[in-house]
Amino acid sequence: MRLGSAMPLGMIVLHVLACAVVLGIICLAFCLHFRVRKLKRENAELKKRLAHAKNSASCGCADTRSN
């Protein structure tokens, strides 16, 4: 056995690929988590606007907010 080669090159490549896959999955999970939070926040805002529009239509008042 040579000095400095504790693991064969194939095992090193395999470990690097495995770490890359795990880090990729973690990054994807974080991105999806924050994307879902953003979509939930937007959905809540749209529900509020829809409820206000329905109430405004039933009472006859106009929506004075500008987009």
BALUM-941033 format. One record per atom (N, C-alpha, C, CB): z, x, y; residue in three letters; residue number from 1; atom name. Coordinates in Angstrom, 3 decimals. Atoms other than C-alpha are relative to their C-alpha. Glycine has a CB too. Layout:
# BALUM-941033
atom Z Z X X Y Y r Ala k NUM a CA
...
END
This chain:
# BALUM-941033
atom Z 0.000 X 0.845 Y -1.187 r Met k 1 a N
atom Z 0.000 X 0.000 Y 0.000 r Met k 1 a CA
atom Z 0.000 X 0.882 Y 1.240 r Met k 1 a C
atom Z 1.221 X -0.957 Y 0.004 r Met k 1 a CB
atom Z 0.117 X -0.785 Y -1.224 r Arg k 2 a N
atom Z -0.973 X 1.340 Y 3.397 r Arg k 2 a CA
atom Z 1.094 X -0.374 Y 0.991 r Arg k 2 a C
atom Z -1.378 X -0.199 Y 0.634 r Arg k 2 a CB
atom Z -0.975 X 0.278 Y -1.052 r Leu k 3 a N
atom Z 1.412 X 1.620 Y 6.306 r Leu k 3 a CA
atom Z -0.606 X -0.931 Y 1.046 r Leu k 3 a C
atom Z 0.480 X 1.311 Y 0.658 r Leu k 3 a CB
atom Z 0.471 X 0.895 Y -1.063 r Gly k 4 a N
atom Z 1.099 X -1.160 Y 8.908 r Gly k 4 a CA
atom Z -0.753 X -1.215 Y -0.499 r Gly k 4 a C
atom Z -0.872 X 0.752 Y 0.934 r Gly k 4 a CB
atom Z 0.712 X 1.186 Y 0.494 r Ser k 5 a N
atom Z -0.603 X -3.675 Y 6.645 r Ser k 5 a CA
atom Z 0.914 X -0.772 Y -0.935 r Ser k 5 a C
atom Z -1.322 X 0.394 Y -0.727 r Ser k 5 a CB
atom Z -0.940 X 0.770 Y 0.797 r Ala k 6 a N
atom Z 2.218 X -5.914 Y 5.503 r Ala k 6 a CA
atom Z -0.668 X -1.239 Y -0.580 r Ala k 6 a C
atom Z 1.212 X -0.396 Y 0.839 r Ala k 6 a CB
atom Z 0.715 X 1.187 Y 0.481 r Met k 7 a N
atom Z -0.104 X -8.932 Y 5.211 r Met k 7 a CA
atom Z -1.499 X 0.302 Y 0.005 r Met k 7 a C
atom Z 0.322 X -1.261 Y 0.887 r Met k 7 a CB
atom Z 1.458 X -0.175 Y -0.018 r Pro k 8 a N
atom Z -3.761 X -8.957 Y 4.252 r Pro k 8 a CA
atom Z -0.630 X -0.743 Y 1.176 r Pro k 8 a C
atom Z -0.616 X -0.493 Y -1.322 r Pro k 8 a CB
atom Z 0.682 X 0.574 Y -1.153 r Leu k 9 a N
atom Z -6.249 X -9.843 Y 6.971 r Leu k 9 a CA
atom Z -0.237 X -1.498 Y -0.169 r Leu k 9 a C
atom Z -1.322 X 0.711 Y 0.230 r Leu k 9 a CB
atom Z 0.239 X 1.422 Y 0.257 r Gly k 10 a N
atom Z -7.037 X -13.203 Y 5.347 r Gly k 10 a CA
atom Z 1.228 X -0.854 Y 0.291 r Gly k 10 a C
atom Z -0.432 X -0.203 Y -1.440 r Gly k 10 a CB
atom Z -1.231 X 0.747 Y -0.262 r Met k 11 a N
atom Z -3.409 X -14.296 Y 5.569 r Met k 11 a CA
atom Z 0.286 X -0.075 Y 1.502 r Met k 11 a C
atom Z 1.187 X 0.651 Y -0.734 r Met k 11 a CB
atom Z -0.199 X 0.000 Y -1.455 r Ile k 12 a N
atom Z -3.215 X -13.286 Y 9.234 r Ile k 12 a CA
atom Z -0.916 X -1.028 Y 0.647 r Ile k 12 a C
atom Z -0.263 X 1.409 Y 0.597 r Ile k 12 a CB
atom Z 0.956 X 0.973 Y -0.542 r Val k 13 a N
atom Z -6.343 X -15.308 Y 10.016 r Val k 13 a CA
atom Z 0.454 X -1.420 Y -0.327 r Val k 13 a C
atom Z -1.422 X 0.253 Y -0.564 r Val k 13 a CB
atom Z -0.478 X 1.328 Y 0.398 r Leu k 14 a N
atom Z -4.935 X -18.255 Y 8.073 r Leu k 14 a CA
atom Z 1.186 X -0.443 Y 0.858 r Leu k 14 a C
atom Z 0.398 X 0.001 Y -1.484 r Leu k 14 a CB
atom Z -1.144 X 0.334 Y -0.841 r His k 15 a N
atom Z -1.666 X -18.132 Y 10.027 r His k 15 a CA
atom Z -0.421 X -0.298 Y 1.435 r His k 15 a C
atom Z 1.012 X 1.135 Y -0.018 r His k 15 a CB
atom Z 0.480 X 0.242 Y -1.365 r Val k 16 a N
atom Z -3.498 X -17.894 Y 13.365 r Val k 16 a CA
atom Z -0.674 X -1.363 Y 0.094 r Val k 16 a C
atom Z -0.980 X 1.109 Y 0.439 r Val k 16 a CB
atom Z 0.669 X 1.306 Y -0.003 r Leu k 17 a N
atom Z -5.656 X -20.901 Y 12.480 r Leu k 17 a CA
atom Z 1.013 X -1.139 Y -0.130 r Leu k 17 a C
atom Z -1.028 X -0.078 Y -1.142 r Leu k 17 a CB
atom Z -1.017 X 1.039 Y 0.170 r Ala k 18 a N
atom Z -2.631 X -22.889 Y 11.326 r Ala k 18 a CA
atom Z 0.773 X -0.210 Y 1.303 r Ala k 18 a C
atom Z 0.970 X 0.371 Y -1.145 r Ala k 18 a CB
atom Z -0.711 X 0.120 Y -1.284 r Cys k 19 a N
atom Z -0.795 X -22.138 Y 14.584 r Cys k 19 a CA
atom Z -0.876 X -0.686 Y 1.047 r Cys k 19 a C
atom Z 0.437 X 1.392 Y 0.509 r Cys k 19 a CB
atom Z 0.905 X 0.628 Y -0.956 r Ala k 20 a N
atom Z -3.863 X -23.117 Y 16.605 r Ala k 20 a CA
atom Z -0.099 X -1.501 Y -0.248 r Ala k 20 a C
atom Z -1.388 X 0.642 Y -0.078 r Ala k 20 a CB
atom Z 0.077 X 1.426 Y 0.331 r Val k 21 a N
atom Z -4.107 X -26.439 Y 14.763 r Val k 21 a CA
atom Z 1.275 X -0.716 Y 0.424 r Val k 21 a C
atom Z -0.243 X -0.195 Y -1.510 r Val k 21 a CB
atom Z -1.277 X 0.626 Y -0.368 r Val k 22 a N
atom Z -0.405 X -27.176 Y 15.262 r Val k 22 a CA
atom Z 0.122 X -0.126 Y 1.510 r Val k 22 a C
atom Z 1.184 X 0.810 Y -0.557 r Val k 22 a CB
atom Z -0.057 X 0.070 Y -1.468 r Leu k 23 a N
atom Z -0.574 X -26.309 Y 18.978 r Leu k 23 a CA
atom Z -0.983 X -1.029 Y 0.550 r Leu k 23 a C
atom Z -0.293 X 1.376 Y 0.612 r Leu k 23 a CB
atom Z 0.972 X 1.005 Y -0.423 r Gly k 24 a N
atom Z -3.693 X -28.448 Y 19.339 r Gly k 24 a CA
atom Z 0.523 X -1.411 Y -0.202 r Gly k 24 a C
atom Z -1.300 X 0.178 Y -0.755 r Gly k 24 a CB
atom Z -0.574 X 1.329 Y 0.274 r Ile k 25 a N
atom Z -1.942 X -31.425 Y 17.752 r Ile k 25 a CA
atom Z 1.111 X -0.314 Y 1.001 r Ile k 25 a C
atom Z 0.551 X -0.073 Y -1.454 r Ile k 25 a CB
atom Z -1.078 X 0.217 Y -0.976 r Ile k 26 a N
atom Z 1.080 X -30.961 Y 20.036 r Ile k 26 a CA
atom Z -0.578 X -0.313 Y 1.372 r Ile k 26 a C
atom Z 0.921 X 1.238 Y 0.084 r Ile k 26 a CB
atom Z 0.629 X 0.259 Y -1.304 r Cys k 27 a N
atom Z -1.144 X -30.785 Y 23.132 r Cys k 27 a CA
atom Z -0.635 X -1.386 Y 0.046 r Cys k 27 a C
atom Z -1.060 X 1.066 Y 0.303 r Cys k 27 a CB
atom Z 0.612 X 1.326 Y 0.068 r Leu k 28 a N
atom Z -3.053 X -33.873 Y 22.032 r Leu k 28 a CA
atom Z 1.054 X -1.094 Y 0.087 r Leu k 28 a C
atom Z -0.807 X -0.152 Y -1.291 r Leu k 28 a CB
atom Z -1.076 X 0.989 Y -0.054 r Ala k 29 a N
atom Z 0.208 X -35.760 Y 21.507 r Ala k 29 a CA
atom Z 0.539 X -0.146 Y 1.418 r Ala k 29 a C
atom Z 1.132 X 0.388 Y -0.956 r Ala k 29 a CB
atom Z -0.468 X 0.079 Y -1.384 r Phe k 30 a N
atom Z 1.402 X -34.870 Y 25.016 r Phe k 30 a CA
atom Z -1.013 X -0.706 Y 0.886 r Phe k 30 a C
atom Z 0.285 X 1.394 Y 0.546 r Phe k 30 a CB
atom Z 1.034 X 0.646 Y -0.820 r Cys k 31 a N
atom Z -1.914 X -35.882 Y 26.576 r Cys k 31 a CA
atom Z -0.038 X -1.504 Y -0.250 r Cys k 31 a C
atom Z -1.379 X 0.615 Y -0.289 r Cys k 31 a CB
atom Z 0.022 X 1.429 Y 0.328 r Leu k 32 a N
atom Z -1.924 X -39.211 Y 24.740 r Leu k 32 a CA
atom Z 1.249 X -0.702 Y 0.515 r Leu k 32 a C
atom Z -0.125 X -0.199 Y -1.512 r Leu k 32 a CB
atom Z -1.254 X 0.591 Y -0.478 r His k 33 a N
atom Z 1.721 X -39.839 Y 25.648 r His k 33 a CA
atom Z -0.091 X -0.327 Y 1.479 r His k 33 a C
atom Z 1.181 X 0.947 Y -0.259 r His k 33 a CB
atom Z 0.072 X 0.237 Y -1.436 r Phe k 34 a N
atom Z 1.101 X -39.438 Y 29.371 r Phe k 34 a CA
atom Z -1.126 X -0.965 Y 0.359 r Phe k 34 a C
atom Z -0.191 X 1.316 Y 0.736 r Phe k 34 a CB
atom Z 1.085 X 0.954 Y -0.242 r Arg k 35 a N
atom Z -2.190 X -41.368 Y 29.192 r Arg k 35 a CA
atom Z 0.487 X -1.428 Y -0.269 r Arg k 35 a C
atom Z -1.230 X 0.331 Y -0.891 r Arg k 35 a CB
atom Z -0.534 X 1.325 Y 0.317 r Val k 36 a N
atom Z -0.409 X -44.304 Y 27.524 r Val k 36 a CA
atom Z 0.966 X -0.456 Y 1.089 r Val k 36 a C
atom Z 0.705 X 0.012 Y -1.373 r Val k 36 a CB
atom Z -0.926 X 0.362 Y -1.081 r Arg k 37 a N
atom Z 2.328 X -44.206 Y 30.189 r Arg k 37 a CA
atom Z -0.765 X -0.450 Y 1.243 r Arg k 37 a C
atom Z 0.918 X 1.189 Y 0.347 r Arg k 37 a CB
atom Z 0.813 X 0.360 Y -1.172 r Lys k 38 a N
atom Z -0.326 X -44.307 Y 32.929 r Lys k 38 a CA
atom Z -0.629 X -1.379 Y -0.195 r Lys k 38 a C
atom Z -1.105 X 1.062 Y 0.249 r Lys k 38 a CB
atom Z 0.632 X 1.292 Y 0.263 r Leu k 39 a N
atom Z -2.119 X -47.226 Y 31.276 r Leu k 39 a CA
atom Z 1.012 X -1.141 Y 0.044 r Leu k 39 a C
atom Z -0.698 X 0.021 Y -1.357 r Leu k 39 a CB
atom Z -1.038 X 1.034 Y -0.062 r Lys k 40 a N
atom Z 1.139 X -49.165 Y 30.872 r Lys k 40 a CA
atom Z 0.375 X -0.312 Y 1.436 r Lys k 40 a C
atom Z 1.241 X 0.437 Y -0.780 r Lys k 40 a CB
atom Z -0.341 X 0.202 Y -1.409 r Arg k 41 a N
atom Z 1.955 X -48.635 Y 34.549 r Arg k 41 a CA
atom Z -1.105 X -0.794 Y 0.712 r Arg k 41 a C
atom Z 0.223 X 1.362 Y 0.703 r Arg k 41 a CB
atom Z 1.116 X 0.737 Y -0.601 r Glu k 42 a N
atom Z -1.529 X -49.809 Y 35.581 r Glu k 42 a CA
atom Z -0.031 X -1.447 Y -0.490 r Glu k 42 a C
atom Z -1.335 X 0.693 Y -0.323 r Glu k 42 a CB
atom Z -0.010 X 1.348 Y 0.565 r Asn k 43 a N
atom Z -1.251 X -52.809 Y 33.255 r Asn k 43 a CA
atom Z 1.080 X -0.852 Y 0.670 r Asn k 43 a C
atom Z 0.227 X 0.054 Y -1.527 r Asn k 43 a CB
atom Z -1.077 X 0.742 Y -0.660 r Ala k 44 a N
atom Z 2.083 X -53.820 Y 34.804 r Ala k 44 a CA
atom Z -0.401 X -0.387 Y 1.421 r Ala k 44 a C
atom Z 1.295 X 0.833 Y 0.021 r Ala k 44 a CB
atom Z 0.450 X 0.290 Y -1.371 r Glu k 45 a N
atom Z 0.571 X -53.578 Y 38.293 r Glu k 45 a CA
atom Z -1.035 X -1.131 Y -0.007 r Glu k 45 a C
atom Z -0.600 X 1.275 Y 0.661 r Glu k 45 a CB
atom Z 1.011 X 1.055 Y 0.070 r Leu k 46 a N
atom Z -2.405 X -55.728 Y 37.268 r Leu k 46 a CA
atom Z 0.628 X -1.349 Y -0.347 r Leu k 46 a C
atom Z -1.073 X 0.361 Y -1.032 r Leu k 46 a CB
atom Z -0.684 X 1.259 Y 0.329 r Lys k 47 a N
atom Z -0.096 X -58.331 Y 35.732 r Lys k 47 a CA
atom Z 0.702 X -0.573 Y 1.225 r Lys k 47 a C
atom Z 1.017 X 0.219 Y -1.135 r Lys k 47 a CB
atom Z -0.647 X 0.469 Y -1.227 r Lys k 48 a N
atom Z 1.873 X -58.505 Y 38.980 r Lys k 48 a CA
atom Z -1.022 X -0.594 Y 0.955 r Lys k 48 a C
atom Z 0.755 X 1.145 Y 0.684 r Lys k 48 a CB
atom Z 1.034 X 0.501 Y -0.912 r Arg k 49 a N
atom Z -1.322 X -58.914 Y 40.985 r Arg k 49 a CA
atom Z -0.579 X -1.321 Y -0.492 r Arg k 49 a C
atom Z -1.121 X 1.034 Y 0.158 r Arg k 49 a CB
atom Z 0.525 X 1.248 Y 0.560 r Leu k 50 a N
atom Z -2.580 X -61.603 Y 38.609 r Leu k 50 a CA
atom Z 0.985 X -1.145 Y 0.216 r Leu k 50 a C
atom Z -0.302 X 0.166 Y -1.501 r Leu k 50 a CB
atom Z -1.017 X 1.033 Y -0.208 r Ala k 51 a N
atom Z 0.698 X -63.506 Y 38.816 r Ala k 51 a CA
atom Z 0.028 X -0.413 Y 1.470 r Ala k 51 a C
atom Z 1.398 X 0.504 Y -0.449 r Ala k 51 a CB
atom Z 0.005 X 0.324 Y -1.432 r His k 52 a N
atom Z 0.596 X -63.287 Y 42.605 r His k 52 a CA
atom Z -1.235 X -0.808 Y 0.360 r His k 52 a C
atom Z 0.057 X 1.282 Y 0.849 r His k 52 a CB
atom Z 1.228 X 0.742 Y -0.282 r Ala k 53 a N
atom Z -3.010 X -64.477 Y 42.662 r Ala k 53 a CA
atom Z 0.101 X -1.443 Y -0.501 r Ala k 53 a C
atom Z -1.207 X 0.701 Y -0.645 r Ala k 53 a CB
atom Z -0.163 X 1.358 Y 0.524 r Lys k 54 a N
atom Z -2.144 X -67.452 Y 40.455 r Lys k 54 a CA
atom Z 0.943 X -0.811 Y 0.888 r Lys k 54 a C
atom Z 0.533 X 0.040 Y -1.446 r Lys k 54 a CB
atom Z -0.937 X 0.699 Y -0.879 r Asn k 55 a N
atom Z 0.829 X -68.325 Y 42.653 r Asn k 55 a CA
atom Z -0.641 X -0.308 Y 1.341 r Asn k 55 a C
atom Z 1.268 X 0.830 Y 0.203 r Asn k 55 a CB
atom Z 0.664 X 0.221 Y -1.283 r Ser k 56 a N
atom Z -1.273 X -67.933 Y 45.785 r Ser k 56 a CA
atom Z -1.006 X -1.142 Y -0.100 r Ser k 56 a C
atom Z -0.700 X 1.282 Y 0.471 r Ser k 56 a CB
atom Z 0.993 X 1.062 Y 0.176 r Ala k 57 a N
atom Z -3.968 X -70.213 Y 44.400 r Ala k 57 a CA
atom Z 0.680 X -1.357 Y -0.118 r Ala k 57 a C
atom Z -0.865 X 0.267 Y -1.243 r Ala k 57 a CB
atom Z -0.661 X 1.286 Y 0.189 r Ser k 58 a N
atom Z -1.466 X -72.882 Y 43.463 r Ser k 58 a CA
atom Z 0.667 X -0.491 Y 1.288 r Ser k 58 a C
atom Z 1.034 X 0.105 Y -1.115 r Ser k 58 a CB
atom Z -0.676 X 0.444 Y -1.226 r Cys k 59 a N
atom Z 0.321 X -72.874 Y 46.826 r Cys k 59 a CA
atom Z -0.951 X -0.063 Y 1.185 r Cys k 59 a C
atom Z 1.160 X 0.929 Y 0.326 r Cys k 59 a CB
atom Z 0.979 X 0.083 Y -1.075 r Gly k 60 a N
atom Z -2.809 X -72.450 Y 48.943 r Gly k 60 a CA
atom Z 0.062 X 1.133 Y 0.993 r Gly k 60 a C
atom Z 0.170 X -1.265 Y 0.718 r Gly k 60 a CB
atom Z -0.042 X -1.112 Y -0.942 r Cys k 61 a N
atom Z -1.809 X -69.253 Y 50.686 r Cys k 61 a CA
atom Z -0.991 X 1.063 Y -0.409 r Cys k 61 a C
atom Z 1.408 X 0.591 Y 0.089 r Cys k 61 a CB
atom Z 1.012 X -1.018 Y 0.274 r Ala k 62 a N
atom Z -4.278 X -66.393 Y 50.963 r Ala k 62 a CA
atom Z 0.658 X 1.341 Y -0.293 r Ala k 62 a C
atom Z -0.971 X 0.130 Y 1.185 r Ala k 62 a CB
atom Z -0.479 X -1.352 Y 0.288 r Asp k 63 a N
atom Z -3.805 X -62.906 Y 49.600 r Asp k 63 a CA
atom Z -0.378 X 0.891 Y 1.177 r Asp k 63 a C
atom Z -0.601 X 0.552 Y -1.346 r Asp k 63 a CB
atom Z 0.291 X -0.770 Y -1.210 r Thr k 64 a N
atom Z -3.492 X -60.742 Y 52.705 r Thr k 64 a CA
atom Z -0.097 X 1.490 Y -0.267 r Thr k 64 a C
atom Z 1.057 X -0.254 Y 1.043 r Thr k 64 a CB
atom Z 0.099 X -1.433 Y 0.303 r Arg k 65 a N
atom Z -3.428 X -57.383 Y 50.909 r Arg k 65 a CA
atom Z -1.457 X 0.403 Y -0.082 r Arg k 65 a C
atom Z 0.729 X 0.343 Y -1.321 r Arg k 65 a CB
atom Z 1.353 X -0.507 Y 0.111 r Ser k 66 a N
atom Z -6.533 X -55.272 Y 51.238 r Ser k 66 a CA
atom Z -0.007 X 1.128 Y -0.998 r Ser k 66 a C
atom Z -0.542 X 0.464 Y 1.363 r Ser k 66 a CB
atom Z 0.069 X -1.048 Y 1.028 r Asn k 67 a N
atom Z -7.670 X -53.006 Y 48.434 r Asn k 67 a CA
atom Z -0.834 X 1.135 Y 0.485 r Asn k 67 a C
atom Z -0.565 X -0.536 Y -1.311 r Asn k 67 a CB
END
